[in-house]
Amino acid sequence: LAGIAVFVFASFKEQYLLIFIPFAVCIGWLLLRNMRTMYLLLLFSIPISTEIEFSNLLGTDFPDELLMILLTAALIAVFIHRPSSFPMAARKSKLFLLLLLQFSWIAVAGFFSYEPLLSIKHLLAKTWYIIPFVLGTLFLCNRPRYFILAAQLMLFGMLIPIAYSWYHHAQSGFRFETINPSLGPFFRNHVNYAALIVCLIPIAVAFFFSSKGKSKKWWAVLAIIFLVALILGYSRGAWICLFTGLITVWAVRKKYLLSLFAAGIFFIFISIGWLIHNNNYLRFAPDFNRTIYHSEFSEHMQATYALKDISTVERFYRWIAGVRMVAEEPITGFGPASFYSHYRAYAIPVFETWVSNNPERSTAHNYFLLLAIEQGIPGLIFFLLLIGAMYATAIKVYHASRQPFHRVLAMIAAVILSMIVTLNMLSDLIETDKIGTIFYLLLGVLIYLDHQQKRLRITE
């Protein structure tokens, strides 16, 4: 009756979009009754979701963020109604404890924030990333067949924007300068697009090596499609991730991964120290008139090597501002989501370019620096500890487990995590729905693997 009433009202007012409200309510009710279906639908929707901006300060990703919120509410209701249903794997996990410490520090930084409303919004968004992808994975995706189905849904979901992009991109001869317009409405730019593709390639490759017969050929075709899509995505950072992934496979097998991670952190801090000493960073000051955006990809790459590409120089502009902001507020930072509102006052004009007006309101283009800016050095340390613990868990499971499925899952998690770390050296993608969801999903998977390994060791 309610549906009929809405239909009559919509027809009378000629507001035909209202007709879909009863269907949306019914679908929402059915999904809430079967949270696993909602969880799997969420994973499928990640590649095909689109950004919706209501204002400069308010936006959402649809439909995945809506599904995250619904699933968060449903899981909280279940855990409150039946506390015993809270995943045992999370209760006994050091990884989950580190996640809670990091989340708590985000709240502390938010309390001292220069932009309290933005920080509160950021904290809320973190909850509906963490609960569905960490706790939801442990509660709803706790069998090998569910992991396999979830992985397949994400791969097949990604085929939709790839096909859409190729159709539109082909009309311009797959040229570099037309890649971004061909991605709408699924991706903001080619960086996000290629980042998600490269993070899914290890899953497609794993299916190829673990399959037999005709299915092996189909997985080979899928892997090739993803590889070609990555090449046509024209993202330098995503291409580098392929090499990062290969190095990670070798490092996990040789147990060198944690040493490489520590060496990388040490090298970065030494480099920052050298740049700050005697203002060495001024050596890289750009020539305003010669720093341009290149429409040809070969010229784009040459400018990158010479540090004259506009995106490279703009990163220097924001990184210098960011380091000065960290020096200003080293403990609690400026507050989550506050970088854009304050970084211009700390920037150095000599590094300013003609794109420094930043109309897209993007941030520091380095997630680790962004954490230090917005959450202080303790926030950065908590995050690095979390990544180190994730690597350690993947290595331990890979070498200690007797379950082939667990070993493959651990290797995939380590490889994708390394790719995400690499991507976020030049971007802030963990704050996006395309890569942030993958990061927390990996965390849930690693907590699951660690718990399974402990449980099997006890029973043996």
C-alpha positions as a Markdown table, in Angstrom:
| # | Residue | x | y | z |
|---|---|---|---|---|
| 1 | Leu | 0.0 | 0.0 | 0.0 |
| 2 | Ala | 2.8 | 2.4 | 0.9 |
| 3 | Gly | 4.4 | 1.6 | -2.5 |
| 4 | Ile | 1.2 | 2.4 | -4.3 |
| 5 | Ala | 0.8 | 5.6 | -2.4 |
| 6 | Val | 4.3 | 6.7 | -3.3 |
| 7 | Phe | 3.6 | 5.8 | -7.0 |
| 8 | Val | 0.4 | 7.8 | -7.1 |
| 9 | Phe | 2.1 | 10.8 | -5.4 |
| 10 | Ala | 5.1 | 10.7 | -7.7 |
| 11 | Ser | 2.9 | 10.6 | -10.8 |
| 12 | Phe | 0.7 | 13.4 | -9.5 |
| 13 | Lys | 3.7 | 15.6 | -8.7 |
| 14 | Glu | 5.6 | 14.4 | -11.8 |
| 15 | Gln | 8.6 | 13.5 | -9.5 |
| 16 | Tyr | 9.2 | 10.2 | -11.1 |
| 17 | Leu | 12.5 | 9.5 | -9.2 |
| 18 | Leu | 10.3 | 9.0 | -6.1 |
| 19 | Ile | 9.0 | 5.8 | -7.6 |
| 20 | Phe | 12.3 | 4.1 | -6.8 |
| 21 | Ile | 12.0 | 4.8 | -3.1 |
| 22 | Pro | 9.9 | 1.7 | -2.3 |
| 23 | Phe | 12.3 | -0.5 | -4.3 |
| 24 | Ala | 15.3 | 1.0 | -2.5 |
| 25 | Val | 13.6 | 0.4 | 0.9 |
| 26 | Cys | 12.8 | -3.2 | 0.0 |
| 27 | Ile | 16.4 | -3.8 | -1.2 |
| 28 | Gly | 17.8 | -2.2 | 1.9 |
| 29 | Trp | 15.6 | -4.4 | 4.1 |
| 30 | Leu | 16.6 | -7.6 | 2.3 |
| 31 | Leu | 20.3 | -6.7 | 2.5 |
| 32 | Leu | 20.1 | -6.0 | 6.2 |
| 33 | Arg | 18.5 | -9.4 | 6.7 |
| 34 | Asn | 21.5 | -11.0 | 4.9 |
| 35 | Met | 24.6 | -9.1 | 5.9 |
| 36 | Arg | 26.9 | -11.4 | 4.0 |
| 37 | Thr | 25.1 | -10.5 | 0.7 |
| 38 | Met | 25.5 | -6.8 | 1.6 |
| 39 | Tyr | 29.2 | -7.4 | 2.3 |
| 40 | Leu | 29.8 | -9.1 | -1.0 |
| 41 | Leu | 27.8 | -6.5 | -2.8 |
| 42 | Leu | 29.9 | -3.8 | -1.2 |
| 43 | Leu | 33.1 | -5.4 | -2.5 |
| 44 | Phe | 31.6 | -5.7 | -6.0 |
| 45 | Ser | 30.6 | -2.0 | -5.9 |
| 46 | Ile | 34.0 | -0.6 | -5.0 |
| 47 | Pro | 35.3 | -0.3 | -8.6 |
| 48 | Ile | 32.0 | 1.0 | -10.0 |
| 49 | Ser | 31.2 | 3.6 | -7.3 |
| 50 | Thr | 31.2 | 7.3 | -8.1 |
| 51 | Glu | 32.0 | 10.5 | -6.2 |
| 52 | Ile | 29.0 | 12.7 | -5.5 |
| 53 | Glu | 29.8 | 16.3 | -4.3 |
| 54 | Phe | 27.1 | 18.1 | -2.3 |
| 55 | Ser | 29.4 | 21.0 | -1.5 |
| 56 | Asn | 33.1 | 21.8 | -1.1 |
| 57 | Leu | 33.0 | 20.3 | 2.4 |
| 58 | Leu | 30.5 | 17.4 | 1.9 |
| 59 | Gly | 30.6 | 14.6 | -0.5 |
| 60 | Thr | 30.2 | 10.8 | -0.6 |
| 61 | Asp | 31.0 | 7.8 | -2.8 |
| 62 | Phe | 28.0 | 6.0 | -4.1 |
| 63 | Pro | 26.9 | 3.3 | -3.6 |
| 64 | Asp | 29.9 | 1.8 | -1.7 |
| 65 | Glu | 30.0 | 4.4 | 1.1 |
| 66 | Leu | 26.2 | 4.0 | 1.6 |
| 67 | Leu | 26.7 | 0.2 | 1.9 |
| 68 | Met | 29.6 | 0.8 | 4.3 |
| 69 | Ile | 27.3 | 2.9 | 6.6 |
| 70 | Leu | 24.5 | 0.4 | 6.4 |
| 71 | Leu | 26.8 | -2.6 | 7.1 |
| 72 | Thr | 28.5 | -0.7 | 10.0 |
| 73 | Ala | 25.1 | 0.0 | 11.6 |
| 74 | Ala | 24.0 | -3.6 | 11.1 |
| 75 | Leu | 27.3 | -5.0 | 12.6 |
| 76 | Ile | 27.2 | -2.7 | 15.6 |
| 77 | Ala | 23.6 | -3.8 | 16.3 |
| 78 | Val | 24.5 | -7.4 | 16.1 |
| 79 | Phe | 27.5 | -7.0 | 18.4 |
| 80 | Ile | 25.5 | -5.1 | 20.9 |
| 81 | His | 22.6 | -7.6 | 20.8 |
| 82 | Arg | 25.0 | -10.6 | 21.0 |
| 83 | Pro | 28.3 | -9.6 | 22.4 |
| 84 | Ser | 29.6 | -13.1 | 22.0 |
| 85 | Ser | 29.3 | -12.7 | 18.3 |
| 86 | Phe | 32.2 | -10.2 | 18.2 |
| 87 | Pro | 35.0 | -12.0 | 16.3 |
| 88 | Met | 37.3 | -13.9 | 18.5 |
| 89 | Ala | 40.1 | -13.3 | 16.0 |
| 90 | Ala | 39.9 | -9.5 | 16.8 |
| 91 | Arg | 39.8 | -10.0 | 20.5 |
| 92 | Lys | 43.1 | -11.8 | 20.6 |
| 93 | Ser | 44.9 | -9.9 | 17.8 |
| 94 | Lys | 47.8 | -7.6 | 18.3 |
| 95 | Leu | 47.1 | -6.2 | 14.8 |
| 96 | Phe | 43.6 | -5.2 | 16.0 |
| 97 | Leu | 45.1 | -3.7 | 19.1 |
| 98 | Leu | 47.5 | -1.6 | 17.0 |
| 99 | Leu | 44.5 | -0.5 | 14.9 |
| 100 | Leu | 42.6 | 0.6 | 18.0 |
| 101 | Leu | 45.6 | 2.5 | 19.2 |
| 102 | Gln | 45.9 | 4.3 | 15.9 |
| 103 | Phe | 42.2 | 5.0 | 15.8 |
| 104 | Ser | 42.4 | 6.4 | 19.4 |
| 105 | Trp | 45.2 | 8.7 | 18.4 |
| 106 | Ile | 43.1 | 10.0 | 15.5 |
| 107 | Ala | 40.5 | 10.9 | 18.1 |
| 108 | Val | 43.1 | 12.6 | 20.2 |
| 109 | Ala | 44.4 | 14.6 | 17.2 |
| 110 | Gly | 40.8 | 15.5 | 16.4 |
| 111 | Phe | 40.3 | 16.9 | 19.9 |
| 112 | Phe | 43.1 | 19.4 | 19.3 |
| 113 | Ser | 42.2 | 19.9 | 15.7 |
| 114 | Tyr | 42.4 | 23.3 | 13.9 |
| 115 | Glu | 39.3 | 22.2 | 12.0 |
| 116 | Pro | 37.1 | 20.2 | 14.5 |
| 117 | Leu | 34.2 | 19.7 | 12.2 |
| 118 | Leu | 36.3 | 18.2 | 9.4 |
| 119 | Ser | 38.1 | 16.0 | 11.9 |
| 120 | Ile | 34.9 | 14.7 | 13.3 |
| 121 | Lys | 33.7 | 13.8 | 9.8 |
| 122 | His | 37.1 | 12.1 | 9.2 |
| 123 | Leu | 36.8 | 10.1 | 12.4 |
| 124 | Leu | 33.2 | 9.0 | 11.5 |
| 125 | Ala | 34.4 | 7.9 | 8.0 |
| 126 | Lys | 37.2 | 5.9 | 9.5 |
| 127 | Thr | 34.6 | 3.9 | 11.6 |
| 128 | Trp | 32.6 | 2.9 | 8.5 |
| 129 | Tyr | 35.9 | 1.9 | 6.8 |
| 130 | Ile | 37.2 | -0.2 | 9.7 |
| 131 | Ile | 34.1 | -1.9 | 10.9 |
| 132 | Pro | 32.9 | -3.4 | 7.6 |
| 133 | Phe | 36.3 | -4.3 | 6.2 |
| 134 | Val | 38.1 | -5.4 | 9.3 |
| 135 | Leu | 35.3 | -6.7 | 11.6 |
| 136 | Gly | 32.9 | -7.5 | 8.7 |
| 137 | Thr | 35.6 | -9.6 | 7.1 |
| 138 | Leu | 36.2 | -11.6 | 10.3 |
| 139 | Phe | 32.5 | -12.0 | 10.9 |
| 140 | Leu | 31.1 | -12.6 | 7.4 |
| 141 | Cys | 34.0 | -13.8 | 5.3 |
| 142 | Asn | 35.4 | -16.5 | 7.6 |
| 143 | Arg | 35.6 | -19.4 | 5.1 |
| 144 | Pro | 37.9 | -20.0 | 2.1 |
| 145 | Arg | 34.9 | -20.1 | -0.3 |
| 146 | Tyr | 33.8 | -16.7 | 0.9 |
| 147 | Phe | 37.3 | -15.2 | 0.3 |
| 148 | Ile | 37.3 | -16.7 | -3.2 |
| 149 | Leu | 33.9 | -15.4 | -4.0 |
| 150 | Ala | 34.8 | -11.9 | -2.6 |
| 151 | Ala | 37.9 | -11.8 | -4.7 |
| 152 | Gln | 36.1 | -12.9 | -7.9 |
| 153 | Leu | 33.4 | -10.2 | -7.3 |
| 154 | Met | 36.0 | -7.5 | -7.0 |
| 155 | Leu | 37.7 | -8.6 | -10.2 |
| 156 | Phe | 34.5 | -8.9 | -12.2 |
| 157 | Gly | 33.4 | -5.5 | -10.8 |
| 158 | Met | 36.6 | -3.9 | -12.1 |
| 159 | Leu | 35.9 | -5.2 | -15.6 |
| 160 | Ile | 33.0 | -2.8 | -15.9 |
| 161 | Pro | 35.0 | 0.5 | -15.6 |
| 162 | Ile | 37.8 | -1.1 | -17.7 |
| 163 | Ala | 35.4 | -1.8 | -20.6 |
| 164 | Tyr | 33.8 | 1.6 | -20.2 |
| 165 | Ser | 37.2 | 3.3 | -20.3 |
| 166 | Trp | 38.4 | 1.4 | -23.3 |
| 167 | Tyr | 35.3 | 2.2 | -25.2 |
| 168 | His | 35.7 | 5.9 | -24.7 |
| 169 | His | 39.5 | 6.0 | -24.7 |
| 170 | Ala | 39.6 | 4.1 | -28.0 |
| 171 | Gln | 37.8 | 7.0 | -29.7 |
| 172 | Ser | 40.9 | 9.2 | -29.2 |
| 173 | Gly | 43.4 | 6.4 | -30.1 |
| 174 | Phe | 44.2 | 5.7 | -26.4 |
| 175 | Arg | 46.1 | 8.9 | -26.1 |
| 176 | Phe | 47.6 | 10.0 | -22.8 |
| 177 | Glu | 45.9 | 13.3 | -22.6 |
| 178 | Thr | 42.4 | 11.7 | -23.0 |
| 179 | Ile | 42.7 | 9.0 | -20.3 |
| 180 | Asn | 41.1 | 11.1 | -17.5 |
| 181 | Pro | 37.9 | 12.1 | -19.4 |
| 182 | Ser | 37.4 | 8.4 | -20.4 |
| 183 | Leu | 37.1 | 7.3 | -16.7 |
| 184 | Gly | 34.1 | 9.1 | -15.6 |
| 185 | Pro | 32.0 | 8.6 | -13.6 |
| 186 | Phe | 33.8 | 5.7 | -11.9 |
| 187 | Phe | 37.2 | 7.3 | -11.2 |
| 188 | Arg | 38.4 | 10.8 | -10.5 |
| 189 | Asn | 41.6 | 10.4 | -12.5 |
| 190 | His | 43.9 | 7.8 | -14.0 |
| 191 | Val | 46.0 | 7.6 | -10.8 |
| 192 | Asn | 43.1 | 6.1 | -8.8 |
| 193 | Tyr | 42.1 | 3.9 | -11.7 |
| 194 | Ala | 45.5 | 2.4 | -12.3 |
| 195 | Ala | 46.1 | 2.1 | -8.5 |
| 196 | Leu | 43.0 | -0.2 | -8.1 |
| 197 | Ile | 44.0 | -2.2 | -11.2 |
| 198 | Val | 47.5 | -2.9 | -10.0 |
| 199 | Cys | 46.2 | -3.9 | -6.5 |
| 200 | Leu | 43.9 | -6.5 | -8.2 |
| 201 | Ile | 46.5 | -8.0 | -10.5 |
| 202 | Pro | 48.0 | -10.2 | -7.8 |
| 203 | Ile | 44.6 | -11.7 | -7.2 |
| 204 | Ala | 44.1 | -12.5 | -10.9 |
| 205 | Val | 47.6 | -14.0 | -11.1 |
| 206 | Ala | 46.9 | -16.1 | -8.0 |
| 207 | Phe | 43.7 | -17.5 | -9.6 |
| 208 | Phe | 45.7 | -18.3 | -12.7 |
| 209 | Phe | 48.4 | -20.3 | -10.9 |
| 210 | Ser | 45.9 | -22.1 | -8.7 |
| 211 | Ser | 43.4 | -23.1 | -11.4 |
| 212 | Lys | 43.4 | -26.0 | -13.8 |
| 213 | Gly | 41.9 | -26.9 | -17.2 |
| 214 | Lys | 39.8 | -24.4 | -19.2 |
| 215 | Ser | 39.5 | -22.1 | -16.2 |
| 216 | Lys | 43.2 | -21.5 | -16.3 |
| 217 | Lys | 42.9 | -20.0 | -19.8 |
| 218 | Trp | 40.1 | -17.7 | -18.7 |
| 219 | Trp | 42.1 | -16.5 | -15.7 |
| 220 | Ala | 45.1 | -15.9 | -18.0 |
| 221 | Val | 42.9 | -13.8 | -20.3 |
| 222 | Leu | 41.6 | -11.8 | -17.3 |
| 223 | Ala | 45.2 | -11.2 | -16.0 |
| 224 | Ile | 46.2 | -10.0 | -19.5 |
| 225 | Ile | 43.2 | -7.6 | -19.6 |
| 226 | Phe | 44.2 | -6.1 | -16.3 |
| 227 | Leu | 47.8 | -5.8 | -17.4 |
| 228 | Val | 46.8 | -4.0 | -20.6 |
| 229 | Ala | 44.4 | -1.8 | -18.7 |
| 230 | Leu | 47.3 | -0.9 | -16.3 |
| 231 | Ile | 49.5 | 0.1 | -19.2 |
| 232 | Leu | 46.8 | 2.2 | -20.8 |
| 233 | Gly | 46.2 | 3.9 | -17.5 |
| 234 | Tyr | 49.5 | 5.8 | -17.9 |
| 235 | Ser | 50.2 | 6.0 | -14.2 |
| 236 | Arg | 54.0 | 5.9 | -13.4 |
| 237 | Gly | 53.4 | 5.0 | -9.7 |
| 238 | Ala | 51.2 | 2.1 | -10.6 |
| 239 | Trp | 53.7 | 0.8 | -13.0 |
| 240 | Ile | 56.4 | 0.9 | -10.3 |
| 241 | Cys | 54.1 | -1.2 | -8.1 |
| 242 | Leu | 54.5 | -4.2 | -10.4 |
| 243 | Phe | 58.2 | -4.2 | -9.6 |
| 244 | Thr | 57.4 | -3.6 | -5.9 |
| 245 | Gly | 55.2 | -6.6 | -6.0 |
| 246 | Leu | 57.8 | -8.9 | -7.5 |
| 247 | Ile | 60.4 | -7.8 | -5.0 |
| 248 | Thr | 57.9 | -8.5 | -2.2 |
| 249 | Val | 57.4 | -12.1 | -3.4 |
| 250 | Trp | 61.1 | -12.6 | -3.2 |
| 251 | Ala | 61.5 | -10.8 | 0.1 |
| 252 | Val | 58.6 | -12.8 | 1.8 |
| 253 | Arg | 60.2 | -16.1 | 0.6 |
| 254 | Lys | 63.6 | -15.0 | 1.9 |
| 255 | Lys | 62.3 | -13.4 | 5.1 |
| 256 | Tyr | 63.8 | -10.0 | 4.1 |
| 257 | Leu | 60.6 | -8.0 | 3.9 |
| 258 | Leu | 60.8 | -6.4 | 7.3 |
| 259 | Ser | 64.4 | -5.5 | 6.8 |
| 260 | Leu | 63.6 | -3.8 | 3.5 |
| 261 | Phe | 60.7 | -1.9 | 5.1 |
| 262 | Ala | 63.0 | -0.7 | 7.9 |
| 263 | Ala | 65.7 | 0.3 | 5.4 |
| 264 | Gly | 63.2 | 2.2 | 3.3 |
| 265 | Ile | 62.0 | 4.2 | 6.4 |
| 266 | Phe | 65.7 | 4.9 | 7.3 |
| 267 | Phe | 66.5 | 6.1 | 3.8 |
| 268 | Ile | 63.5 | 8.4 | 3.7 |
| 269 | Phe | 64.4 | 10.0 | 7.0 |
| 270 | Ile | 68.0 | 10.4 | 6.0 |
| 271 | Ser | 66.9 | 12.0 | 2.7 |
| 272 | Ile | 64.6 | 14.4 | 4.6 |
| 273 | Gly | 67.4 | 15.3 | 6.9 |
| 274 | Trp | 69.7 | 16.1 | 4.0 |
| 275 | Leu | 67.1 | 18.2 | 2.3 |
| 276 | Ile | 66.5 | 20.3 | 5.4 |
| 277 | His | 70.2 | 20.7 | 6.2 |
| 278 | Asn | 71.5 | 24.0 | 4.9 |
| 279 | Asn | 68.3 | 24.4 | 2.9 |
| 280 | Asn | 69.5 | 21.9 | 0.3 |
| 281 | Tyr | 65.9 | 21.6 | -0.9 |
| 282 | Leu | 66.3 | 25.0 | -2.6 |
| 283 | Arg | 68.5 | 23.3 | -5.2 |
| 284 | Phe | 65.3 | 21.8 | -6.6 |
| 285 | Ala | 63.5 | 25.1 | -7.0 |
| 286 | Pro | 61.7 | 25.1 | -10.4 |
| 287 | Asp | 61.8 | 27.4 | -13.3 |
| 288 | Phe | 58.2 | 28.7 | -13.3 |
| 289 | Asn | 58.2 | 29.2 | -17.1 |
| 290 | Arg | 59.6 | 25.8 | -17.9 |
| 291 | Thr | 57.5 | 23.7 | -15.5 |
| 292 | Ile | 54.6 | 22.6 | -17.6 |
| 293 | Tyr | 52.1 | 19.8 | -18.1 |
| 294 | His | 52.9 | 17.6 | -21.1 |
| 295 | Ser | 50.2 | 16.2 | -23.3 |
| 296 | Glu | 52.5 | 13.6 | -24.8 |
| 297 | Phe | 53.4 | 10.8 | -22.4 |
| 298 | Ser | 57.0 | 10.5 | -23.6 |
| 299 | Glu | 57.5 | 14.2 | -22.9 |
| 300 | His | 55.7 | 13.7 | -19.6 |
| 301 | Met | 58.2 | 11.0 | -18.6 |
| 302 | Gln | 61.2 | 13.0 | -19.7 |
| 303 | Ala | 60.0 | 16.0 | -17.6 |
| 304 | Thr | 59.6 | 13.6 | -14.6 |
| 305 | Tyr | 63.2 | 12.5 | -14.8 |
| 306 | Ala | 64.4 | 16.1 | -15.1 |
| 307 | Leu | 62.1 | 17.1 | -12.1 |
| 308 | Lys | 60.3 | 19.7 | -14.4 |
| 309 | Asp | 57.0 | 17.9 | -14.7 |
| 310 | Ile | 54.2 | 20.0 | -13.1 |
| 311 | Ser | 52.9 | 17.3 | -10.8 |
| 312 | Thr | 56.4 | 16.5 | -9.5 |
| 313 | Val | 57.2 | 20.2 | -8.8 |
| 314 | Glu | 53.8 | 20.7 | -7.2 |
| 315 | Arg | 54.6 | 17.8 | -4.9 |
| 316 | Phe | 57.8 | 19.6 | -3.8 |
| 317 | Tyr | 55.7 | 22.7 | -3.1 |
| 318 | Arg | 53.3 | 20.8 | -0.8 |
| 319 | Trp | 55.9 | 18.6 | 0.8 |
| 320 | Ile | 58.0 | 21.6 | 1.9 |
| 321 | Ala | 54.9 | 23.2 | 3.4 |
| 322 | Gly | 54.1 | 19.9 | 5.1 |
| 323 | Val | 57.5 | 19.5 | 6.7 |
| 324 | Arg | 57.2 | 23.0 | 8.1 |
| 325 | Met | 53.7 | 22.2 | 9.4 |
| 326 | Val | 55.1 | 19.1 | 11.2 |
| 327 | Ala | 57.7 | 21.3 | 12.8 |
| 328 | Glu | 54.9 | 23.7 | 14.0 |
| 329 | Glu | 52.7 | 21.0 | 15.5 |
| 330 | Pro | 54.8 | 17.8 | 16.0 |
| 331 | Ile | 52.7 | 16.0 | 18.6 |
| 332 | Thr | 49.0 | 16.3 | 17.8 |
| 333 | Gly | 49.3 | 17.8 | 14.3 |
| 334 | Phe | 46.8 | 20.2 | 12.8 |
| 335 | Gly | 44.0 | 17.6 | 13.0 |
| 336 | Pro | 42.6 | 15.1 | 10.6 |
| 337 | Ala | 41.4 | 16.5 | 7.3 |
| 338 | Ser | 43.0 | 19.9 | 8.0 |
| 339 | Phe | 45.9 | 20.0 | 5.6 |
| 340 | Tyr | 44.1 | 21.9 | 2.7 |
| 341 | Ser | 42.9 | 24.7 | 5.0 |
| 342 | His | 46.3 | 25.6 | 6.3 |
| 343 | Tyr | 49.2 | 24.5 | 4.1 |
| 344 | Arg | 49.4 | 27.6 | 2.0 |
| 345 | Ala | 50.7 | 29.7 | 4.9 |
| 346 | Tyr | 53.6 | 27.3 | 5.2 |
| 347 | Ala | 54.5 | 27.0 | 1.5 |
| 348 | Ile | 57.5 | 28.7 | 0.0 |
| 349 | Pro | 56.7 | 30.9 | -3.0 |
| 350 | Val | 59.8 | 29.9 | -4.9 |
| 351 | Phe | 58.2 | 26.4 | -5.4 |
| 352 | Glu | 54.9 | 27.8 | -6.5 |
| 353 | Thr | 53.6 | 26.7 | -9.9 |
| 354 | Trp | 50.7 | 27.8 | -12.0 |
| 355 | Val | 48.6 | 24.9 | -10.6 |
| 356 | Ser | 49.2 | 25.7 | -7.0 |
| 357 | Asn | 45.8 | 27.2 | -6.6 |
| 358 | Asn | 44.7 | 23.6 | -6.1 |
| 359 | Pro | 41.0 | 23.8 | -7.2 |
| 360 | Glu | 40.5 | 20.1 | -6.7 |
| 361 | Arg | 41.4 | 20.5 | -3.0 |
| 362 | Ser | 43.8 | 17.7 | -3.0 |
| 363 | Thr | 46.2 | 17.1 | -0.1 |
| 364 | Ala | 49.9 | 16.4 | 0.5 |
| 365 | His | 50.5 | 13.7 | -2.2 |
| 366 | Asn | 52.3 | 11.6 | 0.4 |
| 367 | Tyr | 50.2 | 9.8 | 2.9 |
| 368 | Phe | 52.9 | 9.3 | 5.4 |
| 369 | Leu | 53.7 | 13.0 | 5.5 |
| 370 | Leu | 50.0 | 13.7 | 5.6 |
| 371 | Leu | 49.7 | 11.6 | 8.8 |
| 372 | Ala | 52.6 | 13.5 | 10.4 |
| 373 | Ile | 50.9 | 16.8 | 9.5 |
| 374 | Glu | 47.4 | 16.0 | 10.6 |
| 375 | Gln | 48.0 | 13.6 | 13.4 |
| 376 | Gly | 51.5 | 14.5 | 14.6 |
| 377 | Ile | 54.6 | 12.3 | 14.6 |
| 378 | Pro | 52.8 | 9.8 | 17.0 |
| 379 | Gly | 50.1 | 9.2 | 14.4 |
| 380 | Leu | 52.7 | 8.4 | 11.8 |
| 381 | Ile | 54.5 | 6.0 | 14.2 |
| 382 | Phe | 51.3 | 4.2 | 15.0 |
| 383 | Phe | 50.6 | 3.7 | 11.3 |
| 384 | Leu | 54.2 | 2.5 | 10.6 |
| 385 | Leu | 53.9 | 0.0 | 13.5 |
| 386 | Leu | 50.7 | -1.2 | 12.0 |
| 387 | Ile | 52.2 | -1.8 | 8.6 |
| 388 | Gly | 55.2 | -3.5 | 10.1 |
| 389 | Ala | 53.0 | -5.8 | 12.1 |
| 390 | Met | 50.9 | -6.6 | 9.0 |
| 391 | Tyr | 54.1 | -7.5 | 7.1 |
| 392 | Ala | 55.3 | -9.6 | 10.1 |
| 393 | Thr | 52.0 | -11.5 | 10.2 |
| 394 | Ala | 52.1 | -12.2 | 6.4 |
| 395 | Ile | 55.6 | -13.6 | 6.7 |
| 396 | Lys | 54.8 | -15.7 | 9.7 |
| 397 | Val | 51.7 | -17.3 | 8.1 |
| 398 | Tyr | 53.5 | -17.9 | 4.8 |
| 399 | His | 56.3 | -19.8 | 6.4 |
| 400 | Ala | 54.5 | -21.5 | 9.3 |
| 401 | Ser | 51.2 | -22.5 | 7.8 |
| 402 | Arg | 50.6 | -26.0 | 6.3 |
| 403 | Gln | 47.5 | -24.8 | 4.5 |
| 404 | Pro | 48.2 | -23.9 | 0.9 |
| 405 | Phe | 45.2 | -21.5 | 0.7 |
| 406 | His | 46.5 | -19.6 | 3.8 |
| 407 | Arg | 50.0 | -19.4 | 2.3 |
| 408 | Val | 48.7 | -18.0 | -1.0 |
| 409 | Leu | 46.4 | -15.5 | 0.9 |
| 410 | Ala | 49.3 | -14.3 | 3.0 |
| 411 | Met | 51.5 | -13.8 | 0.0 |
| 412 | Ile | 48.7 | -11.9 | -1.8 |
| 413 | Ala | 48.2 | -9.7 | 1.2 |
| 414 | Ala | 51.9 | -8.9 | 1.5 |
| 415 | Val | 52.2 | -8.0 | -2.2 |
| 416 | Ile | 49.2 | -5.8 | -2.3 |
| 417 | Leu | 50.2 | -4.1 | 0.9 |
| 418 | Ser | 53.6 | -3.3 | -0.6 |
| 419 | Met | 51.9 | -1.9 | -3.6 |
| 420 | Ile | 49.7 | 0.3 | -1.4 |
| 421 | Val | 52.7 | 1.6 | 0.5 |
| 422 | Thr | 54.4 | 2.4 | -2.8 |
| 423 | Leu | 51.4 | 4.2 | -4.1 |
| 424 | Asn | 51.0 | 6.3 | -1.0 |
| 425 | Met | 54.6 | 7.6 | -1.2 |
| 426 | Leu | 53.3 | 9.8 | -4.0 |
| 427 | Ser | 49.5 | 9.9 | -3.2 |
| 428 | Asp | 47.0 | 9.9 | -0.3 |
| 429 | Leu | 45.0 | 7.0 | -1.5 |
| 430 | Ile | 44.2 | 5.3 | 1.8 |
| 431 | Glu | 41.7 | 8.1 | 2.3 |
| 432 | Thr | 39.8 | 7.1 | -0.9 |
| 433 | Asp | 37.2 | 4.4 | -1.3 |
| 434 | Lys | 39.2 | 2.7 | -4.0 |
| 435 | Ile | 42.4 | 1.9 | -2.0 |
| 436 | Gly | 41.4 | 2.6 | 1.6 |
| 437 | Thr | 38.9 | -0.2 | 1.4 |
| 438 | Ile | 41.5 | -2.6 | 0.1 |
| 439 | Phe | 43.9 | -1.6 | 2.9 |
| 440 | Tyr | 41.4 | -2.4 | 5.7 |
| 441 | Leu | 40.3 | -5.5 | 3.9 |
| 442 | Leu | 43.9 | -6.7 | 3.9 |
| 443 | Leu | 44.1 | -6.0 | 7.6 |
| 444 | Gly | 41.0 | -8.1 | 8.2 |
| 445 | Val | 42.4 | -10.9 | 6.1 |
| 446 | Leu | 45.7 | -10.9 | 8.0 |
| 447 | Ile | 43.9 | -10.9 | 11.4 |
| 448 | Tyr | 41.9 | -13.9 | 10.1 |
| 449 | Leu | 45.1 | -15.7 | 9.0 |
| 450 | Asp | 46.9 | -15.0 | 12.2 |
| 451 | His | 44.0 | -16.4 | 14.2 |
| 452 | Gln | 43.7 | -19.5 | 12.0 |
| 453 | Gln | 47.4 | -20.2 | 12.4 |
| 454 | Lys | 47.3 | -19.9 | 16.2 |
| 455 | Arg | 44.2 | -22.1 | 16.3 |
| 456 | Leu | 45.8 | -24.8 | 14.1 |
| 457 | Arg | 49.0 | -24.7 | 16.1 |
| 458 | Ile | 47.0 | -25.3 | 19.3 |
| 459 | Thr | 45.1 | -28.3 | 17.9 |
| 460 | Glu | 48.3 | -30.0 | 16.5 |
